């Protein structure tokens, strides 16, 4: 889950994240590193777009059905 603060700060809750069932080739570590490197974000039509610093990519998150 994520929340947007009054000053535009974004907080992402990774409380439910676990590596207990992750295979050795899991992208978990890279995913968490990318989240830590988010430089800006956009909320559009219920989706979250997070731009990773140094123009290395954009992570897109859509609401669960």
PyMOL CGO cylinders between C-alpha atoms (Angstrom):
from pymol import cmd
from pymol.cgo import CYLINDER

trace = [
    CYLINDER, 0.00, 0.00, 0.00, 1.03, 3.61, -0.37, 0.3, 1, 1, 1, 1, 1, 1,
    CYLINDER, 1.03, 3.61, -0.37, -0.04, 6.99, 0.94, 0.3, 1, 1, 1, 1, 1, 1,
    CYLINDER, -0.04, 6.99, 0.94, 0.55, 10.49, -0.33, 0.3, 1, 1, 1, 1, 1, 1,
    CYLINDER, 0.55, 10.49, -0.33, 1.33, 13.10, 2.32, 0.3, 1, 1, 1, 1, 1, 1,
    CYLINDER, 1.33, 13.10, 2.32, 0.25, 16.74, 2.44, 0.3, 1, 1, 1, 1, 1, 1,
    CYLINDER, 0.25, 16.74, 2.44, 3.60, 17.94, 1.10, 0.3, 1, 1, 1, 1, 1, 1,
    CYLINDER, 3.60, 17.94, 1.10, 3.64, 15.48, -1.80, 0.3, 1, 1, 1, 1, 1, 1,
    CYLINDER, 3.64, 15.48, -1.80, 5.81, 12.90, -0.10, 0.3, 1, 1, 1, 1, 1, 1,
    CYLINDER, 5.81, 12.90, -0.10, 5.06, 9.27, -0.93, 0.3, 1, 1, 1, 1, 1, 1,
    CYLINDER, 5.06, 9.27, -0.93, 5.18, 6.50, 1.65, 0.3, 1, 1, 1, 1, 1, 1,
    CYLINDER, 5.18, 6.50, 1.65, 5.16, 2.88, 0.50, 0.3, 1, 1, 1, 1, 1, 1,
    CYLINDER, 5.16, 2.88, 0.50, 4.39, 0.16, 3.05, 0.3, 1, 1, 1, 1, 1, 1,
    CYLINDER, 4.39, 0.16, 3.05, 6.40, -2.99, 2.39, 0.3, 1, 1, 1, 1, 1, 1,
    CYLINDER, 6.40, -2.99, 2.39, 5.19, -4.65, 5.58, 0.3, 1, 1, 1, 1, 1, 1,
    CYLINDER, 5.19, -4.65, 5.58, 3.69, -7.56, 3.66, 0.3, 1, 1, 1, 1, 1, 1,
    CYLINDER, 3.69, -7.56, 3.66, 6.89, -8.08, 1.66, 0.3, 1, 1, 1, 1, 1, 1,
    CYLINDER, 6.89, -8.08, 1.66, 8.73, -11.28, 2.50, 0.3, 1, 1, 1, 1, 1, 1,
    CYLINDER, 8.73, -11.28, 2.50, 11.57, -13.28, 1.01, 0.3, 1, 1, 1, 1, 1, 1,
    CYLINDER, 11.57, -13.28, 1.01, 10.41, -16.52, 2.68, 0.3, 1, 1, 1, 1, 1, 1,
    CYLINDER, 10.41, -16.52, 2.68, 9.07, -17.96, -0.56, 0.3, 1, 1, 1, 1, 1, 1,
    CYLINDER, 9.07, -17.96, -0.56, 11.43, -16.20, -2.97, 0.3, 1, 1, 1, 1, 1, 1,
    CYLINDER, 11.43, -16.20, -2.97, 13.49, -18.31, -5.32, 0.3, 1, 1, 1, 1, 1, 1,
    CYLINDER, 13.49, -18.31, -5.32, 17.23, -17.54, -5.59, 0.3, 1, 1, 1, 1, 1, 1,
    CYLINDER, 17.23, -17.54, -5.59, 16.64, -15.77, -8.92, 0.3, 1, 1, 1, 1, 1, 1,
    CYLINDER, 16.64, -15.77, -8.92, 14.01, -13.50, -7.35, 0.3, 1, 1, 1, 1, 1, 1,
    CYLINDER, 14.01, -13.50, -7.35, 14.03, -9.79, -8.23, 0.3, 1, 1, 1, 1, 1, 1,
    CYLINDER, 14.03, -9.79, -8.23, 13.07, -8.84, -4.65, 0.3, 1, 1, 1, 1, 1, 1,
    CYLINDER, 13.07, -8.84, -4.65, 16.37, -7.12, -3.82, 0.3, 1, 1, 1, 1, 1, 1,
    CYLINDER, 16.37, -7.12, -3.82, 16.43, -5.16, -7.10, 0.3, 1, 1, 1, 1, 1, 1,
    CYLINDER, 16.43, -5.16, -7.10, 12.77, -4.19, -6.59, 0.3, 1, 1, 1, 1, 1, 1,
    CYLINDER, 12.77, -4.19, -6.59, 13.46, -2.78, -3.12, 0.3, 1, 1, 1, 1, 1, 1,
    CYLINDER, 13.46, -2.78, -3.12, 16.57, -0.94, -4.38, 0.3, 1, 1, 1, 1, 1, 1,
    CYLINDER, 16.57, -0.94, -4.38, 14.55, 0.59, -7.21, 0.3, 1, 1, 1, 1, 1, 1,
    CYLINDER, 14.55, 0.59, -7.21, 11.86, 1.74, -4.77, 0.3, 1, 1, 1, 1, 1, 1,
    CYLINDER, 11.86, 1.74, -4.77, 14.54, 3.41, -2.65, 0.3, 1, 1, 1, 1, 1, 1,
    CYLINDER, 14.54, 3.41, -2.65, 15.78, 5.21, -5.76, 0.3, 1, 1, 1, 1, 1, 1,
    CYLINDER, 15.78, 5.21, -5.76, 12.49, 6.79, -6.82, 0.3, 1, 1, 1, 1, 1, 1,
    CYLINDER, 12.49, 6.79, -6.82, 13.05, 10.44, -7.76, 0.3, 1, 1, 1, 1, 1, 1,
    CYLINDER, 13.05, 10.44, -7.76, 9.48, 11.44, -8.63, 0.3, 1, 1, 1, 1, 1, 1,
    CYLINDER, 9.48, 11.44, -8.63, 6.03, 9.94, -8.99, 0.3, 1, 1, 1, 1, 1, 1,
    CYLINDER, 6.03, 9.94, -8.99, 2.69, 10.50, -10.67, 0.3, 1, 1, 1, 1, 1, 1,
    CYLINDER, 2.69, 10.50, -10.67, -0.77, 9.31, -9.66, 0.3, 1, 1, 1, 1, 1, 1,
    CYLINDER, -0.77, 9.31, -9.66, -2.98, 8.90, -12.73, 0.3, 1, 1, 1, 1, 1, 1,
    CYLINDER, -2.98, 8.90, -12.73, -6.31, 7.09, -13.14, 0.3, 1, 1, 1, 1, 1, 1,
    CYLINDER, -6.31, 7.09, -13.14, -5.73, 5.10, -9.94, 0.3, 1, 1, 1, 1, 1, 1,
    CYLINDER, -5.73, 5.10, -9.94, -2.25, 3.93, -10.94, 0.3, 1, 1, 1, 1, 1, 1,
    CYLINDER, -2.25, 3.93, -10.94, 1.08, 4.96, -9.45, 0.3, 1, 1, 1, 1, 1, 1,
    CYLINDER, 1.08, 4.96, -9.45, 4.02, 5.68, -11.75, 0.3, 1, 1, 1, 1, 1, 1,
    CYLINDER, 4.02, 5.68, -11.75, 7.37, 5.95, -9.95, 0.3, 1, 1, 1, 1, 1, 1,
    CYLINDER, 7.37, 5.95, -9.95, 10.36, 7.32, -11.89, 0.3, 1, 1, 1, 1, 1, 1,
    CYLINDER, 10.36, 7.32, -11.89, 13.69, 5.90, -10.76, 0.3, 1, 1, 1, 1, 1, 1,
    CYLINDER, 13.69, 5.90, -10.76, 16.55, 8.41, -10.54, 0.3, 1, 1, 1, 1, 1, 1,
    CYLINDER, 16.55, 8.41, -10.54, 19.09, 8.74, -13.35, 0.3, 1, 1, 1, 1, 1, 1,
    CYLINDER, 19.09, 8.74, -13.35, 16.33, 7.95, -15.90, 0.3, 1, 1, 1, 1, 1, 1,
    CYLINDER, 16.33, 7.95, -15.90, 16.82, 4.22, -15.33, 0.3, 1, 1, 1, 1, 1, 1,
    CYLINDER, 16.82, 4.22, -15.33, 13.14, 3.33, -15.56, 0.3, 1, 1, 1, 1, 1, 1,
    CYLINDER, 13.14, 3.33, -15.56, 9.58, 3.83, -14.43, 0.3, 1, 1, 1, 1, 1, 1,
    CYLINDER, 9.58, 3.83, -14.43, 7.77, 1.43, -12.12, 0.3, 1, 1, 1, 1, 1, 1,
    CYLINDER, 7.77, 1.43, -12.12, 4.02, 1.16, -12.70, 0.3, 1, 1, 1, 1, 1, 1,
    CYLINDER, 4.02, 1.16, -12.70, 1.61, 0.01, -10.00, 0.3, 1, 1, 1, 1, 1, 1,
    CYLINDER, 1.61, 0.01, -10.00, -2.07, -0.62, -10.71, 0.3, 1, 1, 1, 1, 1, 1,
    CYLINDER, -2.07, -0.62, -10.71, -4.83, -1.17, -8.14, 0.3, 1, 1, 1, 1, 1, 1,
    CYLINDER, -4.83, -1.17, -8.14, -5.63, -4.77, -7.28, 0.3, 1, 1, 1, 1, 1, 1,
    CYLINDER, -5.63, -4.77, -7.28, -8.85, -6.01, -8.89, 0.3, 1, 1, 1, 1, 1, 1,
]
cmd.load_cgo(trace, "trace")
